[in-house]
Amino acid sequence: MPLPAPNLDDRRFQDLVDEAKRLVQQRCPEWTDHNVSDPGVTLIETFAHMMDQVLYRLNRVPDRHYLKFLDLIGVQPLPPAAATCDVTFWLSAAREEPVVVSRGTRLATVRSETEEPVLFSTTEELTVVPCQLAAVQVAAAKQRPVDRTEELAAGSGVECFAQPPARGDMVLFGLSDPAPRCAVLLRLECAVAGVGVDPTDPPLVWEAWTTDSWVACEVDRDTSGGLNRSGDVVLHLPAGHAASVVGGRRAGWLRCRVTRPAADQPFYQASPLLLRAAASIIGGTARAEHAEVVVDEVVGVSEGVPGQRFSLQRTPVVSGAGGPDAAPLVAEVAEPAGSGSLPAPEPGSGNGSDPGRGLGPGLGPPSPNGRTGWVRWSEVTGFAGSGPQDRHVRIDRVSGELVFGPAVRLSDGTMRQYGAVPPKGAPIRIPAYRTGGGRRGNVARNTLVVLRDPVPFISTVTNRRAGAGGVDGEAVRDAAVRGPLQLRTRDRAVTAEDYEQLAREAAPQAARVRCVAADDGSAGVRVLVVPAAEEVRGQLRFADLSPTEELLARIAAHLDERRCLGARVLVEPPYYQGITVVAQVRARARTVADAVQQQAVAALDGYLHPLRGGPEATGWPFGRPVQIGEVFAVLQRVSGVDLVEEVRLFGADPITGQRGDPVQRIDLPAHALVYSYGHQIRVVQ
């Protein structure tokens, strides 16, 4: 289906004639004969016919011209953003030496008959360090830990908690070395002693000590039944895991702590008994992104003239973090040493570490008398401030085009060079850039299972969470809509809409952005950011609704350069108000009660959804109250529901699970969104 032709001017022949006659009445009131027989009207109709032909041609301006018009006002389509996710590398067996997964290691999804694999690469180096269990300590609530390492080694058994157990009791496991971003296997041998607890839902939380506090660990597997039977516990340690001194022992500490049970969660009546314990590192987690690194690509050879253009082989080029403030790219030009064409590069501007590497056929290492060195040319957004000696280059990340500075003839006839010109015959290369990005990188969890670059002692790899943050490059029509907004804001944040527009430019992977005034009545503003969250079986994880610190910092830095003087900008997630609905509905005849109950819960989750809920299914509006009447309407529309008999509305805390009294209406402040939590639907027939 072709793109619809833009209608730049909808006036036609008769509209032009009528407009000209109205102007005649205003400008020439003495001209009173406007009939078609008047020669002046004949001229008006002639020019209107000619203008109608011009408008007809203008309304068929192709997208290429649109891009040129947008380029004149400094608007360019935004490049795609690369999706990111954490990938876990599992060892074939516990090792006694560190296993290093280098940065740039590639992994992909499984190739299918209809789709090519989605390729990811790691953005950081991962070191899977070896360690063992060095100490075991127990501590009652608000008491100092007591070392039980020797008792456990003797096989006498250690009670994990106090008798009877209470909230805050803990058992601590000290690793011989800290293991940041690693997966630790705790092999526990326990006796069935901690009676009273549900082994499938124990009131326990696993935490690891970082440089300044205890941080919750992600539990990958727990077969110990709440420390009540022999089994394995696999924990993913945070990146800040560090060694610390606890109870006089220095180690990388983990702890299992008793938490407050939920309303219907059974609690321990007696402490579990730990007989033996061992620890080992079986894997590690690194950050990966949907991009492939291209190294030392030679784009062409300079002709020694201004305004040269070269194209990259792989497009589009992915920005560093999906935003416009990403680290600039670098181009390198092979210039003969001592050629004198340009001043010597400044210290630190850099020559390539391997002259001649990646020069291509016929461009091997030069002779010792005329050794060629790679000189860096910096990326700029425009050549307006570039002089004849400035090594500047402009790179279009969408089309992959490199542009060197042009020469412009001034009004007095002289030529002005904007940016330096690479010497004639000099090869030009990009030392490294990343290509990829787009929504295709938002892969489902456990799909990145193919290791393209084998790593010794690594058996399998997978992504425990879905990829997020992948955004396609901006379309021409979207850039055309953004053009007038950019003309109005001039890259400055004044109104609330300006803050929202600039925040979206800084982080296109953010699902929603909202700007509200500060609560204290000052000149401050609050920019609320909602990330694109993964849904597991139709449910949102509350933790996924909090944007990362890196995302918030990038938006804050982008807005700080563009805010009004004296304005205080706070970038943060919104406040989420948990909403719990307790209802009783009557099902129609010959319907399955369980199916009706599931559909009712799904309908409530969809309507009270921060990203796709609300009356218009575009996300619950910020600050919009929740009323019991619309909950009635949502339940009544569920297939199989004959009558909604009773509805009660509760405000709930998604973290603790506590809820308040039933109300008819829940009001939300301007910076708040709803979060659907723990609905209870009873179906009667």
Secondary structure, DSSP 4 states (H G I P E B T S, - for coil): -PPPPP-S----HHHHHHHHHHHHHHH-TT----STTSHHHHHHHHHHHHHHHHHHHHTT--HHHHHHHHHHTT--PPPPB--EEEEEEEESS--SS-EEE-TT-EEEPPP-SSSPPPEEEESS-EEE----EEEEEEE-TTS--EE-HHHHHHTS-EESS-SS--TT-EEEEEESS--TTEEEEEEEEEES--TTS-TTS-SEEEEEE-SSSEEEPEEEEE-STTTTSSEEEEEE--TT--EEEETTEEEEEEEEEE----TT----SS--EEEEEEEEEEEEEEEEESEEEEEEEEEEE--S-TT-EEE-SS-PBPPSSSSTTSPPPEEEEEEETT--SSPPPPTTS---SSTTTT--TT--PPPGGG-EEEEEEEE-S-STT--TT--EEEEETTTTEEEEPPEEE-TTS-EEE-S--PPTT-EEEEEEEEEE-SGGG-PPTT---EESS--TTEEEEEESS--B--BPPPPHHHHHHHHHHHHHHTT-B-SHHHHHHHHHHH-TTEEEEEEEE-TTSSS-EEEEEEE---EETTEE-GGGGSPPHHHHHHHHHHHHTTBPTT--EEEEPPEEEEEEEEEEEEEPTT--HHHHHHHHHHHHHHHT-TTT-TTTTS-PPTT--EEHHHHHHHHHTSTTEEEEEEEEEEEE-TTT--B---BSEE---TTEEEEE---EEEEE-
